[in-house]
Amino acid sequence: MSHQRFFEMIKQVPRISRLWDMERGMDIEIFEAELGVMSPGEAHMAKFFSSVWHHHSQQYGFDLVDAVSAIDPAHCQLIIEWIADPFYP
């Protein structure tokens, strides 16, 4: 169920959702290559999704305070909803 919730949440950010596959999970090689060409807001969202996926933020350094200054309000809402009802795939 949480796996499905993750993919329902991430599909709201198409630029980032393509870095995950329901069968294989996160494509780390492509993810890391894409981080270098994403806008700051996209990079923060990608790091957020990675943090949820991996159950920690150490790997890519997601920082909520830094993120909210760069992410558009609609994507901030995704994070707020997750904080209110956290789950892990």
PDB file of N, CA, C and O in Angstrom:
ATOM      1  N   MET A   1       0.818  -1.203   0.000  1.00  0.00           N
ATOM      2  CA  MET A   1       0.000   0.000   0.000  1.00  0.00           C
ATOM      3  C   MET A   1       0.859   1.262   0.000  1.00  0.00           C
ATOM      4  O   MET A   1       0.578   2.188  -0.760  1.00  0.00           O
ATOM      5  N   SER A   2       1.895   1.321   0.831  1.00  0.00           N
ATOM      6  CA  SER A   2       2.754   2.501   0.885  1.00  0.00           C
ATOM      7  C   SER A   2       3.520   2.692  -0.413  1.00  0.00           C
ATOM      8  O   SER A   2       3.787   3.821  -0.827  1.00  0.00           O
ATOM      9  N   HIS A   3       3.872   1.584  -1.051  1.00  0.00           N
ATOM     10  CA  HIS A   3       4.561   1.646  -2.336  1.00  0.00           C
ATOM     11  C   HIS A   3       3.665   2.367  -3.350  1.00  0.00           C
ATOM     12  O   HIS A   3       4.127   3.246  -4.078  1.00  0.00           O
ATOM     13  N   GLN A   4       2.411   1.999  -3.390  1.00  0.00           N
ATOM     14  CA  GLN A   4       1.460   2.619  -4.298  1.00  0.00           C
ATOM     15  C   GLN A   4       1.251   4.090  -3.950  1.00  0.00           C
ATOM     16  O   GLN A   4       1.174   4.932  -4.845  1.00  0.00           O
ATOM     17  N   ARG A   5       1.158   4.406  -2.661  1.00  0.00           N
ATOM     18  CA  ARG A   5       0.998   5.814  -2.233  1.00  0.00           C
ATOM     19  C   ARG A   5       2.182   6.657  -2.693  1.00  0.00           C
ATOM     20  O   ARG A   5       2.014   7.799  -3.121  1.00  0.00           O
ATOM     21  N   PHE A   6       3.376   6.084  -2.603  1.00  0.00           N
ATOM     22  CA  PHE A   6       4.569   6.812  -3.044  1.00  0.00           C
ATOM     23  C   PHE A   6       4.446   7.161  -4.528  1.00  0.00           C
ATOM     24  O   PHE A   6       4.687   8.302  -4.921  1.00  0.00           O
ATOM     25  N   PHE A   7       4.071   6.179  -5.351  1.00  0.00           N
ATOM     26  CA  PHE A   7       3.982   6.425  -6.784  1.00  0.00           C
ATOM     27  C   PHE A   7       2.821   7.357  -7.135  1.00  0.00           C
ATOM     28  O   PHE A   7       2.909   8.091  -8.120  1.00  0.00           O
ATOM     29  N   GLU A   8       1.754   7.346  -6.368  1.00  0.00           N
ATOM     30  CA  GLU A   8       0.671   8.307  -6.574  1.00  0.00           C
ATOM     31  C   GLU A   8       1.150   9.718  -6.249  1.00  0.00           C
ATOM     32  O   GLU A   8       0.796  10.675  -6.938  1.00  0.00           O
ATOM     33  N   MET A   9       1.956   9.841  -5.198  1.00  0.00           N
ATOM     34  CA  MET A   9       2.480  11.150  -4.816  1.00  0.00           C
ATOM     35  C   MET A   9       3.490  11.656  -5.840  1.00  0.00           C
ATOM     36  O   MET A   9       3.422  12.811  -6.260  1.00  0.00           O
ATOM     37  N   ILE A  10       4.418  10.806  -6.238  1.00  0.00           N
ATOM     38  CA  ILE A  10       5.492  11.255  -7.120  1.00  0.00           C
ATOM     39  C   ILE A  10       5.005  11.553  -8.538  1.00  0.00           C
ATOM     40  O   ILE A  10       5.609  12.368  -9.235  1.00  0.00           O
ATOM     41  N   LYS A  11       3.930  10.911  -8.970  1.00  0.00           N
ATOM     42  CA  LYS A  11       3.442  11.173 -10.328  1.00  0.00           C
ATOM     43  C   LYS A  11       2.943  12.613 -10.478  1.00  0.00           C
ATOM     44  O   LYS A  11       2.732  13.076 -11.599  1.00  0.00           O
ATOM     45  N   GLN A  12       2.757  13.315  -9.381  1.00  0.00           N
ATOM     46  CA  GLN A  12       2.360  14.723  -9.433  1.00  0.00           C
ATOM     47  C   GLN A  12       3.518  15.629  -9.831  1.00  0.00           C
ATOM     48  O   GLN A  12       3.331  16.825 -10.059  1.00  0.00           O
ATOM     49  N   VAL A  13       4.716  15.053  -9.915  1.00  0.00           N
ATOM     50  CA  VAL A  13       5.908  15.806 -10.331  1.00  0.00           C
ATOM     51  C   VAL A  13       6.549  15.008 -11.479  1.00  0.00           C
ATOM     52  O   VAL A  13       7.522  14.286 -11.260  1.00  0.00           O
ATOM     53  N   PRO A  14       6.012  15.134 -12.689  1.00  0.00           N
ATOM     54  CA  PRO A  14       6.461  14.295 -13.813  1.00  0.00           C
ATOM     55  C   PRO A  14       7.963  14.346 -14.095  1.00  0.00           C
ATOM     56  O   PRO A  14       8.557  13.324 -14.439  1.00  0.00           O
ATOM     57  N   ARG A  15       8.572  15.491 -13.960  1.00  0.00           N
ATOM     58  CA  ARG A  15      10.016  15.627 -14.224  1.00  0.00           C
ATOM     59  C   ARG A  15      10.812  14.692 -13.331  1.00  0.00           C
ATOM     60  O   ARG A  15      11.872  14.207 -13.728  1.00  0.00           O
ATOM     61  N   ILE A  16      10.317  14.437 -12.139  1.00  0.00           N
ATOM     62  CA  ILE A  16      11.026  13.598 -11.174  1.00  0.00           C
ATOM     63  C   ILE A  16      10.491  12.165 -11.183  1.00  0.00           C
ATOM     64  O   ILE A  16      11.248  11.223 -10.946  1.00  0.00           O
ATOM     65  N   SER A  17       9.220  11.995 -11.447  1.00  0.00           N
ATOM     66  CA  SER A  17       8.625  10.656 -11.370  1.00  0.00           C
ATOM     67  C   SER A  17       9.259   9.690 -12.363  1.00  0.00           C
ATOM     68  O   SER A  17       9.261   8.482 -12.130  1.00  0.00           O
ATOM     69  N   ARG A  18       9.790  10.197 -13.456  1.00  0.00           N
ATOM     70  CA  ARG A  18      10.407   9.307 -14.444  1.00  0.00           C
ATOM     71  C   ARG A  18      11.705   8.684 -13.942  1.00  0.00           C
ATOM     72  O   ARG A  18      12.245   7.777 -14.576  1.00  0.00           O
ATOM     73  N   LEU A  19      12.206   9.166 -12.809  1.00  0.00           N
ATOM     74  CA  LEU A  19      13.440   8.623 -12.224  1.00  0.00           C
ATOM     75  C   LEU A  19      13.157   7.384 -11.379  1.00  0.00           C
ATOM     76  O   LEU A  19      14.081   6.749 -10.871  1.00  0.00           O
ATOM     77  N   TRP A  20      11.876   7.044 -11.231  1.00  0.00           N
ATOM     78  CA  TRP A  20      11.454   5.862 -10.469  1.00  0.00           C
ATOM     79  C   TRP A  20      10.642   4.955 -11.373  1.00  0.00           C
ATOM     80  O   TRP A  20       9.968   5.419 -12.293  1.00  0.00           O
ATOM     81  N   ASP A  21      10.710   3.686 -11.111  1.00  0.00           N
ATOM     82  CA  ASP A  21       9.943   2.685 -11.824  1.00  0.00           C
ATOM     83  C   ASP A  21       9.271   1.789 -10.783  1.00  0.00           C
ATOM     84  O   ASP A  21       9.913   1.369  -9.820  1.00  0.00           O
ATOM     85  N   MET A  22       7.993   1.497 -10.970  1.00  0.00           N
ATOM     86  CA  MET A  22       7.279   0.693  -9.967  1.00  0.00           C
ATOM     87  C   MET A  22       7.906  -0.675  -9.763  1.00  0.00           C
ATOM     88  O   MET A  22       7.841  -1.228  -8.665  1.00  0.00           O
ATOM     89  N   GLU A  23       8.501  -1.217 -10.787  1.00  0.00           N
ATOM     90  CA  GLU A  23       9.094  -2.549 -10.677  1.00  0.00           C
ATOM     91  C   GLU A  23      10.527  -2.507 -10.144  1.00  0.00           C
ATOM     92  O   GLU A  23      10.889  -3.299  -9.274  1.00  0.00           O
ATOM     93  N   ARG A  24      11.334  -1.592 -10.660  1.00  0.00           N
ATOM     94  CA  ARG A  24      12.763  -1.563 -10.307  1.00  0.00           C
ATOM     95  C   ARG A  24      13.108  -0.541  -9.237  1.00  0.00           C
ATOM     96  O   ARG A  24      14.193  -0.600  -8.658  1.00  0.00           O
ATOM     97  N   GLY A  25      12.212   0.389  -8.963  1.00  0.00           N
ATOM     98  CA  GLY A  25      12.492   1.407  -7.956  1.00  0.00           C
ATOM     99  C   GLY A  25      13.218   2.604  -8.536  1.00  0.00           C
ATOM    100  O   GLY A  25      13.013   2.972  -9.692  1.00  0.00           O
ATOM    101  N   MET A  26      14.064   3.202  -7.725  1.00  0.00           N
ATOM    102  CA  MET A  26      14.796   4.414  -8.100  1.00  0.00           C
ATOM    103  C   MET A  26      15.987   4.061  -8.977  1.00  0.00           C
ATOM    104  O   MET A  26      16.754   3.150  -8.665  1.00  0.00           O
ATOM    105  N   ASP A  27      16.135   4.794 -10.083  1.00  0.00           N
ATOM    106  CA  ASP A  27      17.293   4.614 -10.963  1.00  0.00           C
ATOM    107  C   ASP A  27      18.377   5.577 -10.485  1.00  0.00           C
ATOM    108  O   ASP A  27      18.403   6.740 -10.886  1.00  0.00           O
ATOM    109  N   ILE A  28      19.255   5.093  -9.642  1.00  0.00           N
ATOM    110  CA  ILE A  28      20.249   5.948  -8.977  1.00  0.00           C
ATOM    111  C   ILE A  28      21.170   6.627  -9.977  1.00  0.00           C
ATOM    112  O   ILE A  28      21.483   7.806  -9.813  1.00  0.00           O
ATOM    113  N   GLU A  29      21.606   5.927 -10.995  1.00  0.00           N
ATOM    114  CA  GLU A  29      22.529   6.509 -11.981  1.00  0.00           C
ATOM    115  C   GLU A  29      21.897   7.699 -12.690  1.00  0.00           C
ATOM    116  O   GLU A  29      22.512   8.760 -12.798  1.00  0.00           O
ATOM    117  N   ILE A  30      20.688   7.529 -13.165  1.00  0.00           N
ATOM    118  CA  ILE A  30      19.989   8.623 -13.850  1.00  0.00           C
ATOM    119  C   ILE A  30      19.635   9.720 -12.851  1.00  0.00           C
ATOM    120  O   ILE A  30      19.758  10.904 -13.165  1.00  0.00           O
ATOM    121  N   PHE A  31      19.200   9.340 -11.656  1.00  0.00           N
ATOM    122  CA  PHE A  31      18.863  10.319 -10.612  1.00  0.00           C
ATOM    123  C   PHE A  31      20.044  11.253 -10.365  1.00  0.00           C
ATOM    124  O   PHE A  31      19.886  12.474 -10.369  1.00  0.00           O
ATOM    125  N   GLU A  32      21.217  10.682 -10.151  1.00  0.00           N
ATOM    126  CA  GLU A  32      22.396  11.502  -9.848  1.00  0.00           C
ATOM    127  C   GLU A  32      22.806  12.377 -11.027  1.00  0.00           C
ATOM    128  O   GLU A  32      23.255  13.506 -10.835  1.00  0.00           O
ATOM    129  N   ALA A  33      22.655  11.866 -12.240  1.00  0.00           N
ATOM    130  CA  ALA A  33      22.970  12.673 -13.426  1.00  0.00           C
ATOM    131  C   ALA A  33      21.978  13.832 -13.563  1.00  0.00           C
ATOM    132  O   ALA A  33      22.367  14.949 -13.903  1.00  0.00           O
ATOM    133  N   GLU A  34      20.713  13.565 -13.301  1.00  0.00           N
ATOM    134  CA  GLU A  34      19.682  14.589 -13.434  1.00  0.00           C
ATOM    135  C   GLU A  34      19.779  15.678 -12.364  1.00  0.00           C
ATOM    136  O   GLU A  34      19.421  16.826 -12.623  1.00  0.00           O
ATOM    137  N   LEU A  35      20.254  15.337 -11.176  1.00  0.00           N
ATOM    138  CA  LEU A  35      20.391  16.351 -10.120  1.00  0.00           C
ATOM    139  C   LEU A  35      21.212  17.542 -10.598  1.00  0.00           C
ATOM    140  O   LEU A  35      20.938  18.681 -10.218  1.00  0.00           O
ATOM    141  N   GLY A  36      22.211  17.284 -11.424  1.00  0.00           N
ATOM    142  CA  GLY A  36      23.081  18.351 -11.902  1.00  0.00           C
ATOM    143  C   GLY A  36      22.450  19.292 -12.906  1.00  0.00           C
ATOM    144  O   GLY A  36      22.985  20.373 -13.154  1.00  0.00           O
ATOM    145  N   VAL A  37      21.320  18.907 -13.492  1.00  0.00           N
ATOM    146  CA  VAL A  37      20.687  19.765 -14.496  1.00  0.00           C
ATOM    147  C   VAL A  37      19.291  20.244 -14.086  1.00  0.00           C
ATOM    148  O   VAL A  37      18.620  20.942 -14.846  1.00  0.00           O
ATOM    149  N   MET A  38      18.867  19.869 -12.894  1.00  0.00           N
ATOM    150  CA  MET A  38      17.550  20.300 -12.404  1.00  0.00           C
ATOM    151  C   MET A  38      17.616  21.727 -11.863  1.00  0.00           C
ATOM    152  O   MET A  38      18.671  22.208 -11.449  1.00  0.00           O
ATOM    153  N   SER A  39      16.469  22.381 -11.878  1.00  0.00           N
ATOM    154  CA  SER A  39      16.368  23.682 -11.213  1.00  0.00           C
ATOM    155  C   SER A  39      16.521  23.433  -9.709  1.00  0.00           C
ATOM    156  O   SER A  39      16.380  22.294  -9.263  1.00  0.00           O
ATOM    157  N   PRO A  40      16.806  24.469  -8.923  1.00  0.00           N
ATOM    158  CA  PRO A  40      16.921  24.259  -7.474  1.00  0.00           C
ATOM    159  C   PRO A  40      15.661  23.642  -6.858  1.00  0.00           C
ATOM    160  O   PRO A  40      15.766  22.757  -6.009  1.00  0.00           O
ATOM    161  N   GLY A  41      14.495  24.087  -7.266  1.00  0.00           N
ATOM    162  CA  GLY A  41      13.255  23.532  -6.730  1.00  0.00           C
ATOM    163  C   GLY A  41      13.088  22.068  -7.090  1.00  0.00           C
ATOM    164  O   GLY A  41      12.693  21.260  -6.250  1.00  0.00           O
ATOM    165  N   GLU A  42      13.388  21.718  -8.344  1.00  0.00           N
ATOM    166  CA  GLU A  42      13.291  20.325  -8.771  1.00  0.00           C
ATOM    167  C   GLU A  42      14.281  19.452  -8.001  1.00  0.00           C
ATOM    168  O   GLU A  42      13.947  18.338  -7.598  1.00  0.00           O
ATOM    169  N   ALA A  43      15.487  19.953  -7.800  1.00  0.00           N
ATOM    170  CA  ALA A  43      16.500  19.179  -7.068  1.00  0.00           C
ATOM    171  C   ALA A  43      16.050  18.931  -5.632  1.00  0.00           C
ATOM    172  O   ALA A  43      16.239  17.834  -5.105  1.00  0.00           O
ATOM    173  N   HIS A  44      15.460  19.932  -5.000  1.00  0.00           N
ATOM    174  CA  HIS A  44      14.960  19.738  -3.634  1.00  0.00           C
ATOM    175  C   HIS A  44      13.840  18.694  -3.609  1.00  0.00           C
ATOM    176  O   HIS A  44      13.795  17.847  -2.717  1.00  0.00           O
ATOM    177  N   MET A  45      12.942  18.759  -4.590  1.00  0.00           N
ATOM    178  CA  MET A  45      11.857  17.774  -4.634  1.00  0.00           C
ATOM    179  C   MET A  45      12.415  16.370  -4.876  1.00  0.00           C
ATOM    180  O   MET A  45      11.965  15.407  -4.256  1.00  0.00           O
ATOM    181  N   ALA A  46      13.384  16.256  -5.767  1.00  0.00           N
ATOM    182  CA  ALA A  46      13.995  14.952  -6.034  1.00  0.00           C
ATOM    183  C   ALA A  46      14.643  14.408  -4.760  1.00  0.00           C
ATOM    184  O   ALA A  46      14.522  13.222  -4.457  1.00  0.00           O
ATOM    185  N   LYS A  47      15.321  15.264  -4.029  1.00  0.00           N
ATOM    186  CA  LYS A  47      15.953  14.839  -2.775  1.00  0.00           C
ATOM    187  C   LYS A  47      14.904  14.450  -1.733  1.00  0.00           C
ATOM    188  O   LYS A  47      15.106  13.508  -0.968  1.00  0.00           O
ATOM    189  N   PHE A  48      13.793  15.171  -1.705  1.00  0.00           N
ATOM    190  CA  PHE A  48      12.698  14.804  -0.792  1.00  0.00           C
ATOM    191  C   PHE A  48      12.196  13.396  -1.111  1.00  0.00           C
ATOM    192  O   PHE A  48      12.078  12.556  -0.219  1.00  0.00           O
ATOM    193  N   PHE A  49      11.900  13.143  -2.394  1.00  0.00           N
ATOM    194  CA  PHE A  49      11.396  11.823  -2.766  1.00  0.00           C
ATOM    195  C   PHE A  49      12.431  10.739  -2.474  1.00  0.00           C
ATOM    196  O   PHE A  49      12.075   9.641  -2.046  1.00  0.00           O
ATOM    197  N   SER A  50      13.685  11.034  -2.700  1.00  0.00           N
ATOM    198  CA  SER A  50      14.733  10.071  -2.380  1.00  0.00           C
ATOM    199  C   SER A  50      14.767   9.780  -0.884  1.00  0.00           C
ATOM    200  O   SER A  50      14.952   8.635  -0.470  1.00  0.00           O
ATOM    201  N   SER A  51      14.589  10.819  -0.079  1.00  0.00           N
ATOM    202  CA  SER A  51      14.577  10.645   1.378  1.00  0.00           C
ATOM    203  C   SER A  51      13.431   9.748   1.826  1.00  0.00           C
ATOM    204  O   SER A  51      13.601   8.899   2.701  1.00  0.00           O
ATOM    205  N   VAL A  52      12.263   9.943   1.218  1.00  0.00           N
ATOM    206  CA  VAL A  52      11.113   9.090   1.552  1.00  0.00           C
ATOM    207  C   VAL A  52      11.398   7.664   1.084  1.00  0.00           C
ATOM    208  O   VAL A  52      11.146   6.706   1.814  1.00  0.00           O
ATOM    209  N   TRP A  53      11.919   7.526  -0.120  1.00  0.00           N
ATOM    210  CA  TRP A  53      12.201   6.211  -0.689  1.00  0.00           C
ATOM    211  C   TRP A  53      13.206   5.422   0.157  1.00  0.00           C
ATOM    212  O   TRP A  53      13.027   4.230   0.408  1.00  0.00           O
ATOM    213  N   HIS A  54      14.264   6.111   0.590  1.00  0.00           N
ATOM    214  CA  HIS A  54      15.341   5.450   1.334  1.00  0.00           C
ATOM    215  C   HIS A  54      15.141   5.481   2.852  1.00  0.00           C
ATOM    216  O   HIS A  54      15.915   4.872   3.591  1.00  0.00           O
ATOM    217  N   HIS A  55      14.110   6.183   3.317  1.00  0.00           N
ATOM    218  CA  HIS A  55      13.798   6.294   4.747  1.00  0.00           C
ATOM    219  C   HIS A  55      14.834   7.114   5.510  1.00  0.00           C
ATOM    220  O   HIS A  55      14.921   7.011   6.733  1.00  0.00           O
ATOM    221  N   HIS A  56      15.616   7.921   4.810  1.00  0.00           N
ATOM    222  CA  HIS A  56      16.573   8.825   5.455  1.00  0.00           C
ATOM    223  C   HIS A  56      17.011   9.881   4.439  1.00  0.00           C
ATOM    224  O   HIS A  56      16.813   9.716   3.235  1.00  0.00           O
ATOM    225  N   SER A  57      17.602  10.957   4.932  1.00  0.00           N
ATOM    226  CA  SER A  57      18.011  12.042   4.040  1.00  0.00           C
ATOM    227  C   SER A  57      19.522  12.175   3.909  1.00  0.00           C
ATOM    228  O   SER A  57      20.004  13.111   3.271  1.00  0.00           O
ATOM    229  N   GLN A  58      20.259  11.277   4.488  1.00  0.00           N
ATOM    230  CA  GLN A  58      21.718  11.401   4.469  1.00  0.00           C
ATOM    231  C   GLN A  58      22.312  11.268   3.071  1.00  0.00           C
ATOM    232  O   GLN A  58      23.284  11.957   2.763  1.00  0.00           O
ATOM    233  N   GLN A  59      21.773  10.420   2.229  1.00  0.00           N
ATOM    234  CA  GLN A  59      22.384  10.131   0.934  1.00  0.00           C
ATOM    235  C   GLN A  59      22.483  11.365   0.036  1.00  0.00           C
ATOM    236  O   GLN A  59      23.523  11.593  -0.581  1.00  0.00           O
ATOM    237  N   TYR A  60      21.418  12.159  -0.044  1.00  0.00           N
ATOM    238  CA  TYR A  60      21.435  13.325  -0.927  1.00  0.00           C
ATOM    239  C   TYR A  60      21.236  14.640  -0.184  1.00  0.00           C
ATOM    240  O   TYR A  60      21.201  15.702  -0.806  1.00  0.00           O
ATOM    241  N   GLY A  61      21.109  14.584   1.116  1.00  0.00           N
ATOM    242  CA  GLY A  61      21.089  15.784   1.929  1.00  0.00           C
ATOM    243  C   GLY A  61      19.851  16.648   1.818  1.00  0.00           C
ATOM    244  O   GLY A  61      19.964  17.870   1.730  1.00  0.00           O
ATOM    245  N   PHE A  62      18.672  16.047   1.818  1.00  0.00           N
ATOM    246  CA  PHE A  62      17.455  16.859   1.796  1.00  0.00           C
ATOM    247  C   PHE A  62      17.370  17.680   3.071  1.00  0.00           C
ATOM    248  O   PHE A  62      17.539  17.154   4.171  1.00  0.00           O
ATOM    249  N   ASP A  63      17.108  18.977   2.918  1.00  0.00           N
ATOM    250  CA  ASP A  63      16.961  19.885   4.052  1.00  0.00           C
ATOM    251  C   ASP A  63      15.661  20.652   3.865  1.00  0.00           C
ATOM    252  O   ASP A  63      15.508  21.404   2.902  1.00  0.00           O
ATOM    253  N   LEU A  64      14.733  20.460   4.779  1.00  0.00           N
ATOM    254  CA  LEU A  64      13.405  21.060   4.668  1.00  0.00           C
ATOM    255  C   LEU A  64      13.467  22.579   4.618  1.00  0.00           C
ATOM    256  O   LEU A  64      12.768  23.197   3.815  1.00  0.00           O
ATOM    257  N   VAL A  65      14.282  23.183   5.451  1.00  0.00           N
ATOM    258  CA  VAL A  65      14.359  24.649   5.502  1.00  0.00           C
ATOM    259  C   VAL A  65      14.870  25.204   4.175  1.00  0.00           C
ATOM    260  O   VAL A  65      14.326  26.185   3.666  1.00  0.00           O
ATOM    261  N   ASP A  66      15.904  24.592   3.614  1.00  0.00           N
ATOM    262  CA  ASP A  66      16.403  25.031   2.308  1.00  0.00           C
ATOM    263  C   ASP A  66      15.360  24.792   1.212  1.00  0.00           C
ATOM    264  O   ASP A  66      15.198  25.606   0.303  1.00  0.00           O
ATOM    265  N   ALA A  67      14.673  23.680   1.316  1.00  0.00           N
ATOM    266  CA  ALA A  67      13.722  23.303   0.271  1.00  0.00           C
ATOM    267  C   ALA A  67      12.560  24.278   0.150  1.00  0.00           C
ATOM    268  O   ALA A  67      12.192  24.659  -0.961  1.00  0.00           O
ATOM    269  N   VAL A  68      11.978  24.687   1.265  1.00  0.00           N
ATOM    270  CA  VAL A  68      10.774  25.527   1.186  1.00  0.00           C
ATOM    271  C   VAL A  68      11.050  26.886   0.553  1.00  0.00           C
ATOM    272  O   VAL A  68      10.124  27.539   0.073  1.00  0.00           O
ATOM    273  N   SER A  69      12.295  27.317   0.545  1.00  0.00           N
ATOM    274  CA  SER A  69      12.600  28.599  -0.097  1.00  0.00           C
ATOM    275  C   SER A  69      12.732  28.472  -1.608  1.00  0.00           C
ATOM    276  O   SER A  69      12.744  29.484  -2.309  1.00  0.00           O
ATOM    277  N   ALA A  70      12.832  27.248  -2.125  1.00  0.00           N
ATOM    278  CA  ALA A  70      13.049  27.059  -3.560  1.00  0.00           C
ATOM    279  C   ALA A  70      11.906  26.345  -4.272  1.00  0.00           C
ATOM    280  O   ALA A  70      11.800  26.415  -5.497  1.00  0.00           O
ATOM    281  N   ILE A  71      11.056  25.663  -3.521  1.00  0.00           N
ATOM    282  CA  ILE A  71       9.996  24.848  -4.118  1.00  0.00           C
ATOM    283  C   ILE A  71       8.725  25.679  -4.282  1.00  0.00           C
ATOM    284  O   ILE A  71       8.383  26.490  -3.422  1.00  0.00           O
ATOM    285  N   ASP A  72       8.034  25.463  -5.398  1.00  0.00           N
ATOM    286  CA  ASP A  72       6.785  26.190  -5.615  1.00  0.00           C
ATOM    287  C   ASP A  72       5.717  25.689  -4.630  1.00  0.00           C
ATOM    288  O   ASP A  72       5.809  24.569  -4.127  1.00  0.00           O
ATOM    289  N   PRO A  73       4.705  26.528  -4.361  1.00  0.00           N
ATOM    290  CA  PRO A  73       3.695  26.193  -3.344  1.00  0.00           C
ATOM    291  C   PRO A  73       2.992  24.854  -3.554  1.00  0.00           C
ATOM    292  O   PRO A  73       2.719  24.152  -2.580  1.00  0.00           O
ATOM    293  N   ALA A  74       2.696  24.488  -4.781  1.00  0.00           N
ATOM    294  CA  ALA A  74       2.010  23.217  -5.024  1.00  0.00           C
ATOM    295  C   ALA A  74       2.866  22.035  -4.583  1.00  0.00           C
ATOM    296  O   ALA A  74       2.354  21.070  -4.014  1.00  0.00           O
ATOM    297  N   HIS A  75       4.154  22.110  -4.842  1.00  0.00           N
ATOM    298  CA  HIS A  75       5.040  21.026  -4.437  1.00  0.00           C
ATOM    299  C   HIS A  75       5.315  21.070  -2.940  1.00  0.00           C
ATOM    300  O   HIS A  75       5.517  20.026  -2.320  1.00  0.00           O
ATOM    301  N   CYS A  76       5.326  22.256  -2.354  1.00  0.00           N
ATOM    302  CA  CYS A  76       5.433  22.341  -0.892  1.00  0.00           C
ATOM    303  C   CYS A  76       4.255  21.629  -0.241  1.00  0.00           C
ATOM    304  O   CYS A  76       4.401  20.998   0.806  1.00  0.00           O
ATOM    305  N   GLN A  77       3.083  21.733  -0.868  1.00  0.00           N
ATOM    306  CA  GLN A  77       1.892  21.079  -0.330  1.00  0.00           C
ATOM    307  C   GLN A  77       2.069  19.566  -0.277  1.00  0.00           C
ATOM    308  O   GLN A  77       1.603  18.923   0.663  1.00  0.00           O
ATOM    309  N   LEU A  78       2.736  18.992  -1.272  1.00  0.00           N
ATOM    310  CA  LEU A  78       3.016  17.550  -1.251  1.00  0.00           C
ATOM    311  C   LEU A  78       3.834  17.173  -0.021  1.00  0.00           C
ATOM    312  O   LEU A  78       3.578  16.161   0.632  1.00  0.00           O
ATOM    313  N   ILE A  79       4.817  18.003   0.275  1.00  0.00           N
ATOM    314  CA  ILE A  79       5.669  17.735   1.437  1.00  0.00           C
ATOM    315  C   ILE A  79       4.870  17.903   2.727  1.00  0.00           C
ATOM    316  O   ILE A  79       4.998  17.095   3.647  1.00  0.00           O
ATOM    317  N   ILE A  80       4.055  18.938   2.799  1.00  0.00           N
ATOM    318  CA  ILE A  80       3.225  19.168   3.984  1.00  0.00           C
ATOM    319  C   ILE A  80       2.288  17.986   4.215  1.00  0.00           C
ATOM    320  O   ILE A  80       2.136  17.524   5.346  1.00  0.00           O
ATOM    321  N   GLU A  81       1.668  17.503   3.158  1.00  0.00           N
ATOM    322  CA  GLU A  81       0.761  16.357   3.285  1.00  0.00           C
ATOM    323  C   GLU A  81       1.511  15.120   3.756  1.00  0.00           C
ATOM    324  O   GLU A  81       0.991  14.347   4.560  1.00  0.00           O
ATOM    325  N   TRP A  82       2.731  14.927   3.262  1.00  0.00           N
ATOM    326  CA  TRP A  82       3.509  13.773   3.693  1.00  0.00           C
ATOM    327  C   TRP A  82       3.900  13.913   5.172  1.00  0.00           C
ATOM    328  O   TRP A  82       3.855  12.933   5.916  1.00  0.00           O
ATOM    329  N   ILE A  83       4.280  15.117   5.598  1.00  0.00           N
ATOM    330  CA  ILE A  83       4.642  15.337   6.994  1.00  0.00           C
ATOM    331  C   ILE A  83       3.459  15.045   7.902  1.00  0.00           C
ATOM    332  O   ILE A  83       3.625  14.476   8.980  1.00  0.00           O
ATOM    333  N   ALA A  84       2.254  15.436   7.466  1.00  0.00           N
ATOM    334  CA  ALA A  84       1.053  15.200   8.271  1.00  0.00           C
ATOM    335  C   ALA A  84       0.687  13.724   8.365  1.00  0.00           C
ATOM    336  O   ALA A  84       0.048  13.300   9.329  1.00  0.00           O
ATOM    337  N   ASP A  85       1.088  12.946   7.373  1.00  0.00           N
ATOM    338  CA  ASP A  85       0.767  11.516   7.341  1.00  0.00           C
ATOM    339  C   ASP A  85       1.911  10.754   6.676  1.00  0.00           C
ATOM    340  O   ASP A  85       1.758  10.251   5.563  1.00  0.00           O
ATOM    341  N   PRO A  86       3.061  10.667   7.357  1.00  0.00           N
ATOM    342  CA  PRO A  86       4.234  10.058   6.716  1.00  0.00           C
ATOM    343  C   PRO A  86       4.064   8.563   6.456  1.00  0.00           C
ATOM    344  O   PRO A  86       3.404   7.850   7.212  1.00  0.00           O
ATOM    345  N   PHE A  87       4.667   8.125   5.386  1.00  0.00           N
ATOM    346  CA  PHE A  87       4.695   6.706   5.007  1.00  0.00           C
ATOM    347  C   PHE A  87       5.994   6.456   4.259  1.00  0.00           C
ATOM    348  O   PHE A  87       6.625   7.390   3.763  1.00  0.00           O
ATOM    349  N   TYR A  88       6.383   5.208   4.181  1.00  0.00           N
ATOM    350  CA  TYR A  88       7.593   4.829   3.458  1.00  0.00           C
ATOM    351  C   TYR A  88       7.281   3.630   2.583  1.00  0.00           C
ATOM    352  O   TYR A  88       6.634   2.681   3.025  1.00  0.00           O
ATOM    353  N   PRO A  89       7.745   3.674   1.330  1.00  0.00           N
ATOM    354  CA  PRO A  89       7.477   2.543   0.433  1.00  0.00           C
ATOM    355  C   PRO A  89       8.300   1.321   0.815  1.00  0.00           C
ATOM    356  O   PRO A  89       8.199   0.281   0.165  1.00  0.00           O
TER     357      PRO A  89
END
